Amino acid sequence: MPLRTADEYRAGLVDGRTLFYRGQAVPDLNAVPELRVAVDHAAHDFDLVADPAFRELAVTTDPDTGAEFSTYYKVPRDAEDLLERMRLIDASTAEGGTVVTLIKEIGTDATFALLRKLAGESCEKALAFHEHCRDNDLAVAVAQTDVKGDRSVGPSKQSDPDLYVHVVDQSADGIVVRGAKCHTTSSANADELVVLPTRAMGPADEDYAVAFAVPVNTPGLELYVSSYSGREHNDFEFPLSSGHKLLESLTVFNDVFVPWDRVFLCREPELAGSVALTFVEYHRFTAGCRTKPPLLDALVGGSALMAIEMNGVAKAGRIRDKLTHLISYSGDGARPSSRRWLLGCGRRWRRHRLPGPDDHQHGQVHVRQRVPPGPRVGAGLRRRAARHGPRRRRLGQRRRAPGAWREAPFRAASAHRPRTGCA
Ligand SMILES: Cc1cc2nc3c(=O)[nH]c(=O)nc-3n(C[C@H](O)[C@H](O)[C@H](O)COP(=O)(O)OP(=O)(O)OC[C@H]3O[C@@H](n4cnc5c(N)ncnc54)[C@H](O)[C@@H]3O)c2cc1C
């Protein structure tokens, strides 16, 4: 099957799935304006393949068959593949108004994890599922987070056994699962749902160590779409969320039958933790590293423009501090060497660059720092200044010519660099 168009994706969502929104059953997601925003947002990932500007990045050709498929489905084998995936997620997020689409990204994070962790027949089933989604150009969500209940005890010790999804029956054809997952992003507007364990488990939790995939319209699967940020947003007061948003749901498995060819893990508690964490590893790459820079670009760019052009407070130290913090956060984890990136910032500061239109593209918005000029000071004075804060002009010191510029200390950026990685 060729790559789908955005309209084909939208039409595929009307398939008899069981959705509820604000207490009402929703037969067609596209017909509810508040929900349609999320469908349209996700649809732009399908538009990318038709856009000549992104086609090379968004479409991959199978070297054996010559078939084209979405680059999201390309299993990363080396650093170049990861960089390519990074560029695609980056471009898609920027095109989506800084809101990640999470319609093929998260699903492939899960299939990559299954392919890496499973062996033998289970791995073959995971590969068949991955190829099914790739060849039919499907949108895939991931239900990992269980409702959980009392966090101090594991799944089998909960007072209600259905707080984690678990196997309640097994036959020659497949398994029956019951329970609930929560915060399932894009579930309502996906075609398939991958279900993964949420934590490490012991022998007592055997029934809960289960991973599988089902189409979203599977009987017994019920999605209660969150009403978070749910009212209609006008584009003046809500310039971003009026056009871009994600849906998430409470995802209930009401005795759902799953055929064996869709069951990747069943009653294998020793694998639950590593499958859960491997998905998280891939998903940190998607959500943590590459969706952050476009968002921070907008924050930094927007804040800088607001501060400089509108309010006339560009000189305020606390505002410069905050922008510096965001710039350094944006650099951290977003690039192989954030320190090298920050050094680049320092060099640009020295050239007194103002933010330009291109800077917003790549997390490289730079703020001109205008530091009050002072006399040349010796090492002693510098040490004192470091101990006692900003240096003030003292009696008898020469006043510099008004408007003279001095380079901003690079130290300011490195001092604010947060220790966190790309979490
Ligand atoms: C924007 C967004 C999108 C998401 N999308 C998805 C998705 O698509 N699919 C999906 O499956 N999930 C999704 N999630 C859910 C997310 O993965 C979970 O919220 C996250 O794993 C935390 O789980 P929790 O909400 O149950 O919090 P908890 O596990 O209850 O954690 C809350 C706090 O309690 C602490 N805590 C928990 N247990 C213990 C303990 N035993 N001892 C001490 N401290 C403890 C934690 O460290 C944390 O500080 C999403 C969440 C967000 C915010």
The ligand as a Gaussian input file, in Angstrom:
#p B3LYP/6-31G(d) Opt

LIG

0 1
 C        2.317000      14.732000      28.291000
 C        2.286000      13.293000      28.747000
 C        2.094000      12.305000      27.794000
 C        2.070000      10.976000      28.191000
 N        1.864000      10.028000      27.232000
 C        1.788000       8.738000      27.587000
 C        1.526000       7.728000      26.608000
 O        1.362000       8.002000      25.438000
 N        1.443000       6.453000      27.006000
 C        1.591000       6.099000      28.314000
 O        1.532000       4.920000      28.611000
 N        1.828000       7.040000      29.274000
 C        1.915000       8.342000      28.949000
 N        2.141000       9.302000      29.902000
 C        2.201000       8.898000      31.281000
 C        3.572000       9.001000      31.887000
 O        4.449000       8.071000      31.326000
 C        3.373000       8.782000      33.391000
 O        2.639000       9.903000      33.854000
 C        4.656000       8.668000      34.125000
 O        5.274000       7.444000      33.798000
 C        4.431000       8.729000      35.627000
 O        3.468000       7.793000      36.020000
 P        2.287000       8.253000      37.007000
 O        1.536000       9.392000      36.389000
 O        1.508000       7.034000      37.377000
 O        3.022000       8.824000      38.291000
 P        3.562000       8.015000      39.554000
 O        4.227000       6.748000      39.157000
 O        2.478000       7.939000      40.575000
 O        4.654000       9.009000      40.039000
 C        4.309000      10.241000      40.684000
 C        5.386000      10.565000      41.682000
 O        5.433000       9.572000      42.715000
 C        6.717000       8.975000      42.785000
 N        6.571000       7.536000      43.087000
 C        5.834000       6.637000      42.390000
 N        5.921000       5.419000      42.968000
 C        6.736000       5.558000      44.035000
 C        7.213000       4.659000      45.033000
 N        6.874000       3.381000      45.036000
 N        8.036000       5.154000      45.966000
 C        8.395000       6.457000      45.965000
 N        7.972000       7.348000      45.052000
 C        7.151000       6.911000      44.109000
 C        7.333000       9.192000      41.401000
 O        8.740000       9.174000      41.429000
 C        6.788000      10.569000      41.035000
 O        7.534000      11.602000      41.624000
 C        2.204000      10.626000      29.547000
 C        2.402000      11.631000      30.496000
 C        2.457000      12.949000      30.105000
 C        2.662000      14.011000      31.156000

